[in-house]
Each structure stands twice: as structure tokens, then as C-alpha cells.
């Protein structure tokens, strides 16, 4: 008797899409609040995910009591500068997402086509500022407050990267690394550039969105999607920046990259394009795949977002044609500065997916 032929990759992808659609249509969707986590500024807060269902995302309500004793000056980055790093860790201790709260929030805004968690002042009927981000500057007791959305799956209607948290074989978690002092004259990515204040403990209240399937039998789950990691990870380029010299940052290897965000912090300053000559995506060390002047890139961003992002930040979308660094030659982001102050640096965050390379917990390899 002839053995049945193994399914092709195309057949596996088709089957996974059908199982994903069935799970999204038939599973019960939960949105539950978890216990609040508190700590001093400068601490790293650990927020464990519940061992339930298939985790899609988490919303974090962040609040910091502040007593401002001399009028504070807000930086463009706003309250999101209070969280240096957001980390998503799976059951095996693998880091999936590792990115600043501000870059993550910007990325979500570009994906939605409008500033995330913000609306124009003309449409804001919340006179008490209960709903939105709050970054007080006047002398007195108040609260720094903002909402942070942490995607686990790749996006709405997708199970790519979703975490199978219905397991006793480990716990997934979100860690927040917080800034010790919200006021800094030398860090333009701190919430404030001037003033004096004292702080209470930072408190984070999580709400988790997950699906509860009718069955957890392996044959009913979209294992291809669940065995793919979704991540937003950032790196700081360690090379010294020189005026007129091209600086290169490698794309992450063996990944499918959907977008990148570049921050150019020029010493104590961030600027709207006046300190760069050009930005490009280079293939195999020589061939330009994409090329922008800073002004053209910022105009495209304005059209995508319907607003301007913070100075020094650039967004590069590849979602319509993702860059697969496993298939093609080496990709690099090339940046040419026209002005370099002491202490200048580049940080690049990449939105991507990649195969986990490990069995799902509680299921056979």
C-alpha cells in the first residue's frame, strides 16, 4: 500500500488559514482585568499572563503620582517616556518583543493610520482629561497617566504570533522597565526636560484579551500560526556617527520584517530631519532598494499618520511587501547624518515574524 504524500507547504498554509478562521469565528473571546502591579520608578515590573486560552493582546493602564515643586517642561515624547522597555516573554523564556513604550505606540499608530490613543484637540470632549494621556506640568500634586497596548498576535483577525497560554508548562509575561527620574535635561526621550518633582509608586493594571477555543486538540488548532513568533525588537547602533559618512544597521537575520522605526537622538536634541542627509534600505552592501530624503520621509509619515510623530523619528513600512531576510541577501538601513552632536546615537526597532523552532507547550513536538 502506497503511503500518503506529505502535504505541501501551500497545503499547510491553506489548512492553517482555515483553522485560524474557524477558531476566530467559534471561540469565546475574553477580555479580563488582571491584578495591578506596583513598584518604584526605576524598577522592572513583571506582569504574568493568565494560563488561559490563546492570548492576543494586553492593555496596560499606567499611573504615576507626581508632586511637581517647580513648573515642569514636557518633552515631545510625553508620558510614554516613563517606560524604557516593554518585553514580552514566552513559556520558554524567549524574548519576543523588546521595545520602548513610545516606539511601540508609534508603530500602532502607523498601522491604524492615526495617532494611537490620541485625537485632535477639537474633538476632545473630555474636559477632565480622564480618558487620554496625562502629563501635568503645573506645580502641585497630580498623576502621570497613559494607556499602553501590547500586541501579542500580529494584528486584528490574525493568530500569527498568538500565545497558547492554556498550559501548565510555564508562564508567559510582560515586563516593563521604568525610568528612575522622569525629568532630564540630557535625555530628550524622558517625559520632562526641566522642573523638579517627587514621585509615588508606578502602578500598572493589565487587561488581557484571549480566545477560549472549543477544543485544544492539536488537529483543531492553527499550529503554523501559533508556532510563529510575532515580535517588535529594537537595537542601538554602536558605531560612531560622523557627518557625511554612511552608517549601516543590519536587518535582523532569518526574519520577515514588516516595518521599522528609526530614532536619531542627536546628543541632547531631536530634530525634524535637519540633521540627516538621507536614509536608504541597502541590499547586499551596495544596491539601494529604497531611498528617502528626510523631508520626503517625514511628509509620507504625515500622510500615513494624519499628524507628525515626535522629532527625530522615522517610520518605514514594508507591510505590503515584507522583507524576508532568510530568502534574500543581506539588508541594511543606511543613514547619513549632516549634523552630529556629542553622544548622538541611532535606535532601530523592527516589527517582524519568525518560526519559533520549538514545540508548543503541552503539545507533542
N, C-alpha and C positions, 0 to 999 in steps of 0.2 A: 504494500500500500504506500503510495507516494505521500510524503509529508507535506503539509500545507506550507505554502510560501510565506516567509516572514512579511509583515506589512511594510510597505514603502514609507519613506519619510512623509510624502504627501498624504498618504492614507492616515498616518498617525496624527498629523496636524489637523486633518478633517475630523477625525474621531474626537480629538481634544476639543475642537471648536463646538461640536455637537454636545459633548458632556458639559462644557462650560455653560452653554446656553440653557441646558436643562437644569443645571444647578442654580443659575441665576434666576430662572423662572419659577422653580418649585421650592427652593429652600426658604426657610423663615429668616427674615432679616432682623437682627437685634441691634439696638443702639443703647448701651448701658453705661452708667457712670461708675467709675472705679473709685477707690479710696484716694483722698487727697494726700499728696506727698509734700513735705516742707523741709527746708534747710536754710542755712545761712548763705548769703551771696558768696560766691567762690567755691561752693560745694558742687559736687556732681550728684544729681538726683536720679534715683533708679525707680522706674515705673514699670512693674511687671504686668504683662498682658494676661488676661484670664485664660485658663486652659479650656477654651470653649470654641467649637466651630471652626470656621475658616475666616481668618482676620483680614479685613480690607483696609481699615484706616483707623486713626485715632485723632481726636480733637483735644487740645490741651488749653485749659483756661489758666492763665498765668497772672499772678498778682504779687506786687511787692510794696508793702507800706514804706512811705518815704516822708521824712521831715526835712523840708528844704529850709535852710537857715540863711542863705544868700541866693538871690534870684539866679535860676539856672538857665543855661542856653542850650537848647536842643540841637542835636546833630540831625542831618537828613535821614540817617538810618532809623531813627526813632527808637521805640521801646524794644524792638526785636534785637537790638544790640546787646540786651541783657543776657542773651543765651548764645555763648560762643559756638556751641556744637550740639547737634541733635544726632544721636546714634540709635539705630535700630539693630538689635542683635537677635539672631535666631537661636533655636534649641541647641545647636552645636557650638555656640559661642562665636559664630561667624558674624563679622560686622557687615551689614548690608548698606544701610545709609549712614553717612557721617558727613555732616554739612552744617554750616551756621544757620540759625533760625531765619536770618534775614535773606540769605540766598535761597533757602527753601521757599520762603514766602514769595519772593520774586518769581521763581520758577513756576509756582502755581498760578500766579497772576498772568504770566505769558501764556500758559496753557488755556486759561479761561478767556483770555482776550480782554481783561480789565484788571485794575489793581485788586489784589486779593485782600479781603477784609477791609477795603476802603471804598468810599463813594464820594462823589463831588460834594463840596460844602452846601451847594444849592439844593441838594436832595436829602440832606441830613436833617431829619425832624427830631433827632434825639438830643434835645437841649441839655439834658443832664449828663450826656456822654456815658450812658450806661452800656450801650451796645458795643461801641467801637473801641479802638486802641486809645489808651490814655497815657500821656506823658506830661505830667504837670511841670510848670516852670516857676510858678509864684511861690513866695515864702509861705510856709505853713505845712500842716500835715495833710497828706493826700496818698494816692495809690497809683503806682505804675501798673498798667493792666493791658494785656493783649491776648488774642486767641491765636493758637498755632495749630495748623492742620498737618498731620504727619501721614502721608500716603504709604500704605504697605503694598497693596496691589498697584499695578501700573496706572490704572485710571478707571473712570466710571465705565461700567459694562465690561470690564476685563478682570480675569482671575490670574493673569500673569503676575507672578511675584507674591500672590496672597499666601499667608502663612497658615499651615494646617496646625492650629493651636489646640485642637481636640486630641491631646496626648498627655500621657504621664511621663513621657521620656524627655523631660527638660521644659524650660520656660523661656519664652521669648520676652524681650523687654525693650523699653525705650529709656535712654539715658540723656539727661540734659546737663551740659557743663555750663555753669553760670559765671558771669563776670563778677569779680570781687568788688569793684568800685564802678558805679555807673557814670561817674564823671571823670573825664580825662582830657587834658589839653593836648596830648600827643597821639591819641588813638581816635581817628575820625569815625571808627566803627563802634565807639561807645555811644550810649544814648545821649549823653550830655558832653559839651566841650568846656563848660565853665559853671561855677556855682559851688556851693557847699551843701552837704546833706548827710543825714544818717538814715539807716535802713533797718527795717524789720526783716523777718524771715521771708524768703520767697516761698509761695505756695502754688502748687500745680495740681489742678483737678482734671483727671483724664476721663474721656468718654470714648468707648470702643464700639466700632461698627464691625459686625461679623455676621456671617451666614451660618445657619444650622441646617445642614443637609438632612434629607430623609434617611439616607444611609451613608455610612462611611466605608462601605465595601470598596476595595480598590478599583473594581471594574466600573463603579459608578462615578468615580472622581476624575477630573481632568488632570491627570498626573503630569502631563507635559507642562502645563501652565504652573502647577504647584511646585514642580521641580525646577522652575526658572526663578532666579532671584531678580527682584527689581531693586535698584539702588540709586541714590544720589550721593556721590562721593567727591570730596574736594582735596586738592593738593596745593601746597605753596611751592612755587618755583624758587629753587635755591640759588639760581645763577645770578651773578651781579648784573644789574641793569646799566647799560651805557647808552648815552644819547646817540642815535643814528645806527646803533647796532641791533641786528635782528636777534630776538630772544625766542627760544623754542621750548614748548612744553608738550611732551608726548601724550597722545590719547591713551586711555587705559587699554592694555592688551587683552585680546580674546573677549571682547565685549561688543555689544550692539549699542551704539551711542545715539540718543535721540535729541539731545540738546546739551549746550554748555553755557555756563555763566562765568565771565571773567571779571575780576575786580582788580583795578590798578590803584593801590594805595601809595601815593607819591610822598613818602615821608609822613608829614603831619597833615597832608592835604589830599582831597579827591576832587577831580575836575571833570567837566563835561567835554572830554575829547581834546582839550587844548594841549595836553602833554603827550599825545601819541601821534605818530605819522600814519601808521597803517596797521591793520590786523588781517591775517590771512590763515586759511587752512592749507597746509602743505602736504603733499603725498610723496613718499619715498625721498624725502630730503630735498626736493627740487621743484616739483610741479605744483603750481598754485591751483587748488580746486575751487576756492572761494577767496575773494579779496574785497576788503572794505576800507574806505577812509573812515575815521571816527565819526565824522558828521553824517555820512550816509548810513552807518550802522545805527546811530542814535535816532535818526529820522525813521528808519524802519522799525526800531523798537517803539517809538512813539505811536506809530500806526498800529502796531500789534497790540499795545497795552492800552491805548487811548489816554496815555499820560506819560510823564517822564519818570524813569527809575532814578535811584539815587546817583549822584555824580560818581564817575569812575567805574560804573558797572555796565557791562556789555553782555547781551544775550545772543546766542547763536542757535537757531532752530534747525534740526536735521530730521524732524519727525516725519515729514513727507517722504524723505529718502534717508532712512537711518544709515549710519556709517558702521559697517561691520568690520572691526579690526582683526577678526580671525581670517577673513577671506582676502582682504586687500592688503597692499603694502603698508608700511608704517605711515601713520597720520600724526601731524604735529600742528599745534596752534602757534602761529608766528606773530609776535608783537614787536613793533619798532617804536621805541619811545623818542619823543622830541625834547622832553624835559625830565631830568632825574634828580630828585632831592635825596638827601641822606636818609637812609633807612627805607627807600622805596622797595616795594615788592608786588608780585602778582599772585593771585589765588584763582584757581580754575576749578569749578565744580562741574561734574559730568553726570547727566541723567542717563541710565543705561540698564540693560538686562544681560544676564549670562546664565548658563547652565550651572546648577548647584554642584553637581558631581558627587552628591551624597544621597542615600535613600531617605525618603520621608520618614519621620519618626513614627514608630508604631506600625509601619507597613513593611512588607518584605522587600528586599532590595531587588 
